[in-house]
Amino acid sequence: RGKGFADPRSEPLKELSLNGWAWFSPYATPDRITLVTDQGDLGLFGLNLDNEAEAIYSIVEQTPGEPAVSLSSRDAFRTMAVWTEEHLVWIMAGGRLRKLAVDLLDQKIRPLWSDVPADFGVVGVPVHEPQVDRQGRAFYLTTMSTSGQEYRLTAVDTETGRPHWRCRLGLSVLGDPVVWKD
């Protein structure tokens, strides 16, 4: 049998699992899959179609044999992998946008943005898959406030994390409808 895709009917050669639930599809590139769960597990997986024994492998293992990197975020918020580049990962976790650096040599993930105040960065619960402009300079994120009362669409600078602009979506009901008689 030649190299490349294995027979889809065969048993898996290897299984990698993360704790928690992934609310959105993983972010995938031709050579990588990035996934984050609501239990604070971040999975960075490489794809190698030339080696059947390691068709999928962990790029960073905090603990040998464990495919996930544990983040400090273990809460009920939905999480989402927003975008990845060579050694950078953007995720929504813990109700905020985070930019992380992937250190392959030391097998570590470190934050590039410190904890930012709520009025600076993007906060809330992701409700829609992210969109990225063609140059990779801005993300467009749709979030819901943690109270569920407000929805926002935000364009975010990928380097600084600062919003370019924000737009409230929908409307807020102030009371019961008024009935008019003709």
C-alpha positions in Angstrom: 0.0 0.0 0.0 1.3 3.5 -0.9 1.8 6.5 1.3 -0.9 9.0 1.9 -4.4 8.6 3.2 -5.1 5.4 5.1 -8.1 3.2 4.4 -11.1 5.0 6.1 -12.6 1.6 7.0 -9.5 0.5 9.1 -9.2 1.0 12.8 -7.4 4.2 13.9 -3.6 3.7 14.6 -3.6 6.4 17.2 -6.1 8.4 19.1 -5.5 11.8 20.7 -8.1 13.3 23.1 -8.7 16.5 25.0 -10.8 17.2 28.1 -14.0 19.2 27.6 -16.1 20.2 24.7 -15.1 22.1 21.5 -17.9 24.4 20.6 -16.7 25.3 17.2 -14.9 23.5 14.4 -11.1 23.3 14.8 -9.0 25.8 12.9 -7.2 23.8 10.2 -4.4 24.5 7.8 -2.9 22.0 5.4 -0.4 20.9 8.0 -2.0 21.7 11.4 -5.2 21.4 13.4 -5.8 23.7 16.4 -8.6 23.1 18.9 -9.5 24.6 22.3 -12.1 23.2 24.7 -14.2 24.7 27.5 -12.2 22.8 30.0 -9.1 24.8 29.1 -7.3 22.2 26.9 -5.5 23.5 23.9 -4.6 21.0 21.2 -2.0 21.8 18.5 -1.8 18.8 16.2 0.4 18.4 13.2 -0.5 16.4 10.1 2.0 14.1 8.4 0.5 12.1 5.5 3.9 10.6 4.6 4.2 8.6 7.9 1.2 6.4 8.6 2.3 5.8 12.2 2.3 9.5 13.0 -0.3 10.8 10.6 -1.4 13.1 13.5 0.9 14.1 16.3 1.0 16.7 19.1 3.1 19.7 18.2 3.4 20.7 21.9 3.1 18.3 24.8 3.2 19.9 28.2 3.4 16.5 29.8 4.8 13.6 27.8 2.0 11.5 26.3 -0.6 14.2 27.0 -1.7 15.8 23.7 -3.2 18.9 25.4 -1.7 22.1 26.8 -3.7 23.1 29.9 -4.7 26.8 29.9 -5.6 28.7 33.1 -9.2 29.0 31.7 -11.6 26.3 33.1 -15.0 27.9 32.9 -18.4 27.4 31.3 -17.6 29.8 28.4 -17.6 28.6 24.8 -14.1 28.5 23.4 -12.8 28.9 19.9 -9.5 28.7 17.9 -9.5 31.9 15.9 -6.4 31.8 13.7 -2.9 30.3 13.6 0.3 31.3 12.0 3.7 29.6 12.1 4.4 30.0 15.8 1.4 32.1 16.9 -2.1 31.1 18.0 -5.2 33.3 18.6 -8.0 31.8 20.7 -11.2 32.9 22.5 -11.1 31.3 25.9 -12.2 32.4 29.4 -14.4 35.1 27.8 -11.6 37.0 26.1 -9.3 37.0 23.0 -5.8 35.7 23.7 -2.7 35.6 21.5 -0.2 32.9 22.3 3.3 32.0 21.2 4.2 28.4 20.4 7.7 27.5 21.6 8.6 24.2 19.9 12.0 23.8 21.4 10.9 24.1 25.1 7.4 22.6 24.4 5.6 25.6 25.9 2.8 28.0 25.1 3.1 31.5 26.5 0.7 34.4 26.3 1.8 37.4 24.2 -0.9 39.8 25.5 -1.1 40.3 29.2 -4.5 40.3 30.8 -6.2 43.3 29.3 -9.1 45.3 30.8 -12.6 44.7 29.4 -12.8 48.0 27.6 -9.5 47.3 25.7 -9.8 43.8 24.3 -12.5 41.6 22.9 -14.6 40.0 25.7 -17.6 37.8 25.7 -18.7 34.4 24.5 -18.1 33.6 20.8 -21.3 32.8 18.9 -20.1 32.5 15.3 -17.1 31.2 13.4 -14.4 33.9 13.1 -13.6 35.7 9.8 -10.1 37.0 8.9 -9.2 39.5 6.3 -7.0 38.4 3.3 -3.9 40.0 4.7 -4.4 38.4 8.2 -4.4 41.9 9.8 -7.9 41.8 11.3 -10.3 39.3 12.8 -14.0 39.8 12.8 -15.5 38.2 15.9 -19.1 37.9 16.9 -19.6 37.7 20.7 -22.3 37.7 23.3 -21.9 39.3 26.7 -21.7 36.9 29.6 -25.1 38.0 30.7 -26.5 37.2 27.3 -28.0 40.6 26.9 -25.8 42.0 24.2 -24.2 40.8 20.9 -21.3 42.5 19.2 -19.4 42.3 16.0 -15.8 43.5 16.5 -12.9 44.0 14.1 -9.7 43.3 16.0 -6.1 44.2 15.0 -4.1 40.9 15.0 -0.9 42.4 16.3 -2.1 44.5 19.2 -5.5 43.0 20.0 -7.1 46.5 20.0 -10.5 46.8 18.3 -10.6 48.7 15.1 -14.4 49.1 15.6 -17.3 47.5 17.4 -20.9 47.3 16.4 -23.9 46.2 18.6 -26.1 43.7 16.9 -29.9 43.4 17.3 -31.9 45.5 19.7 -32.8 45.4 23.4 -36.5 45.2 24.4 -37.3 47.7 27.2 -40.7 46.4 28.0 -43.9 44.8 26.8 -45.3 45.7 23.4 -47.8 48.6 23.2 -51.1 47.8 21.5 -52.5 50.6 19.3 -56.2 50.7 18.4 -57.4 52.1 15.1 
